[in-house]
Amino acid sequence: MKTLFCADAVFTADGGDHELQEQAAVLVSTDGRIEAVGPSKVLRKKNHKEVIVSGVLLPGLIDVHTHLCLSASLDPFADALAEHPARMTHRALNGLKAHLDAGVTTIRDVGGLHGIDLEMQHLVDEDKVEGPQVFASGKLISMTGGHACLLGAQVNSPDEARKAARQNLMDGARLLKVIATGGVLTHGVQPGAAQLTEAEMAAVCEEARKAGKIVAAHAQGAEGIENALRAGVHSIEHGFWLSDQAIAMMTAGGQVMVPTFAALRAMQRLGDQLPQSIQDKIEESHPPHLDSFQRAMRAGCTIACGTDAGTPANPHGNIADEIAAFRQSGMAIHDCWRSATREGAVACGLEDRGVLGAGKRADLCAVSREVFEMIPEVFKPHLVVRGGRIFRQ
């Protein structure tokens, strides 16, 4: 039997003239796809199962930057190196549930360990565990001695980078992740410093293209960001120091910016609990990070929500804080919700979700009208649907 979700309002996230429809409904077929969106009074029929939804019904949220294997402790990298895979698996399973509770129906996991992130893809697809659909990169690809290098595959030439990419793809990765610059959490490296070379990243991008996959680049400094864009990556993760050239390249080429505000916000709240070296990096990067976001937004770059969940004090299911950060940084309300839905699908390279329309996956969530209009830093949807199946109500 088809299911009709009748809501006070439906936000389709398609950017059209009728993006927010009052007293509207979404009709879902038995195959988990949307059949129609329109006025409730038009779509109502006796042979439909009807679900009444208060507030605003919108597409399921998409978090495009997560780390299911990381602990969100003060030193998640050290935990990852010391922890038994069984405990890490348990954490990943809990993380999946937390994302679903937050209304997230799709995630990208951009750097896992022990193949745990890769296996989560199958467990969710086979309905063995509850969670959002997972698109995992497997081991991140870094230079020797680079950011997070101990957590991934260390390479020192284009050929080695190509081999690492092929290995991840053989292991079942649905995208690839490269480290273009230094980072905040790795001691002894600077966020602005370039790391993997353009040629090394180009080799990874070529292998991804041949396999029909995309590449995400951890890229914070201007030189590394431009190297990654020329190499052919699909998304820039963090983007602290975006040059005008990089913004122009992204706008013209359609690459996606993923600011991951939630990660820095969480570490800022920790203050003196973190080592001074990390505090210094955060203080240095915050002003240019905000400026880069606002310039990219004004230029019309595609910007997607990614929390970097698993980093210090940044738990899984924290997407509300990321959306709220966009709003607080000057993004319009509807654009904020699109960044967590339609633009998230773009970041994942997926055309079957992110908006509510005929033929799309029936990934849905519902929030109160107040949450929709105010975008608080903490909220929990009162309805979550993935693939037409109600998981939270």
C-alpha positions in Angstrom: 0.0 0.0 0.0 1.2 3.5 -0.8 1.8 5.9 2.1 0.8 9.5 2.0 2.7 11.8 4.4 0.4 14.8 5.0 2.2 17.8 6.6 1.5 21.4 7.7 4.1 22.3 5.1 6.5 20.5 2.7 9.9 21.9 1.8 11.1 20.3 -1.4 14.6 21.8 -1.3 14.6 22.1 -5.1 15.1 25.9 -5.2 11.9 26.4 -7.2 9.1 29.0 -6.9 7.0 26.5 -4.9 9.8 25.1 -2.7 7.7 25.6 0.5 4.2 24.3 0.1 1.5 24.8 2.8 -0.9 21.9 3.6 1.0 19.6 1.3 1.8 15.9 1.1 4.4 13.4 -0.2 3.1 10.2 -1.7 5.5 7.3 -1.4 5.2 4.1 -3.4 5.8 0.6 -2.1 9.3 0.6 -3.7 10.4 3.4 -1.4 10.3 6.1 -4.1 8.3 9.3 -4.2 5.4 9.2 -6.5 4.1 12.7 -6.1 4.3 15.9 -4.1 1.4 18.3 -3.9 -1.6 19.6 -2.0 -2.9 17.1 0.6 -6.5 17.5 -0.6 -5.5 16.6 -4.1 -3.3 13.5 -3.2 -5.7 12.0 -0.6 -7.3 8.7 -1.6 -9.0 6.0 0.4 -6.5 3.3 -0.6 -3.5 5.1 0.8 -2.1 4.7 4.3 -2.0 8.2 5.7 0.6 9.6 8.1 -0.2 13.0 9.6 3.0 15.1 10.1 3.1 18.3 12.2 5.5 21.0 11.2 7.6 21.0 8.1 8.4 17.9 6.1 11.7 18.0 4.2 14.2 15.7 2.6 16.3 13.5 4.8 19.4 15.3 6.0 22.8 14.5 4.5 26.1 14.7 6.5 28.9 14.6 4.0 31.9 14.5 6.4 31.9 12.0 9.2 34.3 9.5 10.9 32.4 6.6 12.4 35.6 5.1 13.7 36.7 8.2 15.7 35.8 8.6 19.4 35.1 12.4 19.7 37.5 12.4 22.7 40.1 15.0 23.4 42.6 12.9 21.3 40.6 10.8 18.9 43.6 9.9 16.7 45.4 8.4 19.7 42.3 6.5 20.6 42.0 5.1 17.1 45.5 3.8 17.1 45.1 2.1 20.5 41.6 0.8 20.4 40.5 -2.7 19.6 38.5 -3.0 16.3 35.6 -4.6 18.2 35.2 -1.5 20.4 35.5 0.7 17.3 32.8 -1.3 15.6 30.5 -0.9 18.6 31.1 2.9 18.5 30.4 3.0 14.7 27.1 1.2 15.2 26.1 3.7 17.9 27.1 6.5 15.6 24.8 5.3 12.9 21.9 5.3 15.3 22.8 8.8 16.4 22.8 10.1 12.8 19.4 8.6 12.2 18.0 10.1 15.4 19.2 13.5 14.0 17.3 13.1 10.8 20.3 12.1 8.7 19.5 9.5 6.1 22.8 9.6 4.1 26.4 10.1 5.3 29.8 10.1 3.7 32.5 8.6 6.0 35.7 10.1 4.9 38.4 8.1 6.6 37.9 4.8 8.5 40.0 2.1 10.0 40.1 -1.7 9.8 37.5 -1.7 7.0 34.8 -0.9 9.6 33.4 2.0 7.6 33.3 -0.1 4.5 31.4 -2.9 6.2 28.9 -0.4 7.7 27.9 0.3 4.1 26.7 -3.3 3.6 25.2 -3.7 7.1 22.9 -0.7 6.5 22.1 -1.7 2.9 21.2 -5.2 4.0 19.0 -3.9 6.9 21.2 -5.6 9.4 21.6 -2.4 11.4 19.7 0.9 11.7 21.4 3.9 10.2 21.7 6.3 7.3 23.0 4.9 4.0 26.8 5.0 4.2 29.2 6.1 1.4 32.7 5.3 2.8 36.1 6.1 1.5 38.1 3.5 3.4 41.6 4.5 4.3 42.5 8.2 3.8 45.5 8.7 1.5 48.2 10.9 3.0 51.9 11.7 2.5 54.3 10.1 4.9 54.4 12.3 8.0 51.4 14.2 6.8 48.1 15.0 8.6 46.5 11.9 10.0 49.1 9.8 8.2 49.1 7.0 10.9 45.3 6.5 10.3 45.6 5.8 6.5 47.7 4.8 3.6 51.0 6.7 3.3 52.2 7.5 -0.2 55.2 9.3 -1.7 54.7 9.3 -5.4 51.9 9.3 -8.0 52.3 5.5 -8.5 52.0 4.9 -4.8 48.9 7.1 -4.6 47.4 5.2 -7.5 48.0 1.9 -5.8 46.4 3.1 -2.6 43.4 4.3 -4.6 43.0 1.0 -6.3 43.3 -0.9 -3.1 40.5 1.2 -1.5 38.3 0.7 -4.5 39.0 -3.0 -4.5 38.0 -3.1 -0.8 34.7 -1.5 -1.6 35.1 2.2 -1.1 32.3 4.3 -2.6 34.5 7.4 -2.8 38.2 8.3 -2.0 39.7 10.8 0.4 43.1 12.6 -0.1 45.0 14.8 2.3 46.0 17.9 0.4 47.2 20.0 3.4 48.2 19.8 7.1 45.5 19.8 9.7 44.5 21.0 13.2 44.7 17.7 15.1 48.1 16.4 13.9 51.0 17.6 16.0 53.9 19.1 14.1 52.1 20.0 10.9 50.5 23.3 9.9 46.9 23.5 8.5 48.0 25.8 5.7 50.9 23.7 4.5 50.5 21.8 1.2 51.1 18.1 1.5 50.1 15.6 -1.2 51.3 16.9 -4.6 49.0 17.8 -7.5 50.4 14.8 -9.4 49.7 12.4 -6.5 46.1 13.6 -6.1 45.6 13.5 -9.9 46.5 9.8 -9.9 43.9 9.2 -7.2 41.3 11.2 -9.1 42.0 9.3 -12.3 41.4 6.0 -10.6 38.2 7.3 -9.1 36.9 8.5 -12.4 37.6 5.1 -14.0 35.6 3.5 -11.3 32.8 6.0 -11.4 33.6 7.4 -8.0 34.4 10.9 -6.6 37.3 12.2 -4.5 37.1 14.4 -1.3 40.1 16.4 -0.3 41.0 17.5 3.2 42.3 20.9 2.2 42.8 23.9 4.4 45.6 26.1 3.0 45.3 28.0 -0.3 48.1 26.2 -2.1 46.9 22.7 -1.3 43.3 23.7 -2.1 44.3 24.9 -5.6 46.4 21.8 -6.1 43.5 19.6 -5.2 41.1 21.4 -7.5 43.5 21.2 -10.5 43.9 17.5 -9.7 40.2 17.0 -10.1 38.7 16.5 -6.7 35.0 16.8 -6.2 34.9 18.5 -2.8 37.0 20.6 -0.6 36.8 19.7 3.0 37.3 22.5 5.5 38.6 25.2 3.1 40.1 27.6 5.7 42.1 29.7 3.3 40.2 29.9 0.1 41.9 32.1 -2.4 39.8 34.1 -5.0 41.3 31.8 -7.6 40.1 28.7 -5.8 36.6 30.1 -5.4 36.5 31.0 -9.1 37.6 27.4 -9.9 35.0 25.9 -7.7 32.2 28.1 -9.0 33.1 27.3 -12.6 33.8 23.6 -12.1 31.0 22.8 -9.7 33.2 21.5 -6.9 31.6 21.5 -3.5 32.8 23.3 -0.3 32.3 21.5 3.0 33.2 23.9 5.8 32.8 21.6 8.8 32.2 24.5 11.2 30.9 22.0 13.9 34.4 20.6 14.4 36.1 24.0 15.1 33.1 25.2 17.2 33.3 22.1 19.4 37.1 22.5 19.9 36.6 26.2 20.7 34.2 25.3 23.5 36.9 22.9 24.9 39.4 25.7 25.3 42.2 24.9 27.7 41.3 21.2 27.7 43.1 20.9 24.4 46.9 21.3 24.0 48.1 24.8 23.4 49.4 24.0 19.9 45.9 22.9 18.8 44.3 26.0 20.4 46.8 28.2 18.5 45.8 26.5 15.2 42.1 27.1 15.9 42.7 30.7 16.8 44.7 31.2 13.6 42.3 29.5 11.3 38.9 30.8 12.6 38.8 34.3 11.0 39.9 33.2 7.5 37.6 30.1 7.7 34.6 32.3 8.2 35.7 34.8 5.6 36.3 32.0 3.1 32.8 30.6 3.7 31.1 34.0 3.2 33.1 34.8 0.0 32.3 31.3 -1.4 28.6 31.8 -0.5 28.4 35.2 -2.2 30.2 33.8 -5.3 27.5 31.1 -5.6 29.7 28.1 -4.7 27.8 24.9 -3.8 28.2 24.5 0.0 27.2 21.3 1.8 26.9 20.3 5.4 29.5 18.1 6.9 30.1 17.9 10.7 33.5 16.1 10.9 31.8 14.0 13.6 34.2 12.0 15.7 36.6 14.9 16.2 37.0 16.3 19.8 33.7 16.9 21.5 31.9 16.6 18.2 29.6 13.6 18.4 27.8 11.8 15.6 24.3 13.2 15.0 25.6 16.8 15.4 24.3 18.1 12.1 22.0 20.7 13.8 25.1 22.6 15.0 26.5 22.7 11.4 23.3 24.0 9.9 23.0 26.5 12.7 26.5 27.7 12.0 25.6 28.3 8.4 22.7 30.5 9.5 24.8 32.3 12.0 27.4 33.0 9.4 24.9 34.8 7.1 23.3 32.1 5.0 19.6 32.4 4.2 17.2 30.0 5.9 16.2 28.0 2.8 19.8 27.9 1.6 20.8 26.4 5.0 18.3 23.6 4.6 19.3 23.0 1.0 23.0 22.7 2.1 21.9 19.8 4.3 19.8 18.1 1.7 20.2 19.0 -2.1 23.8 20.2 -1.9 24.6 17.2 0.3 23.5 14.9 -2.5 25.6 16.9 -5.0 28.6 16.4 -2.6 27.9 12.6 -2.7 27.6 12.6 -6.4 24.0 11.3 -6.0 21.0 12.3 -8.1 18.4 10.1 -6.5 17.9 12.1 -3.2 18.3 15.5 -1.6 15.0 16.9 -2.9 11.4 15.9 -2.7 10.1 15.1 -6.2 8.7 12.3 -8.2 11.2 9.4 -8.7 13.4 10.4 -5.8 14.2 8.2 -2.9 11.7 8.7 -0.1 14.2 9.9 2.5 12.3 12.3 4.7 12.4 14.1 8.0 10.1 16.5 9.8 10.9 19.4 12.2 8.7 21.9 13.9 7.9 25.2 12.2 9.9 27.0 14.8 13.0 24.8 14.2 12.7 25.3 10.4 12.5 29.1 10.8 15.0 29.6 13.6 17.5 26.7 13.1 18.7 26.2 16.7 22.0 24.6 17.5 20.2 21.6 18.9 17.1 20.0 17.5 15.7 16.5 16.9 13.3 15.7 14.0 10.0 14.0 15.1 9.9 11.9 12.0 12.6 10.1 10.1 12.0 8.1 6.9 14.7 6.3 4.8 13.8 4.6 1.6 10.1 4.9 2.4 10.4 3.1 5.8 9.6 5.0 9.0 12.5 4.7 11.4 11.7 7.4 13.9 8.2 8.7 14.7 
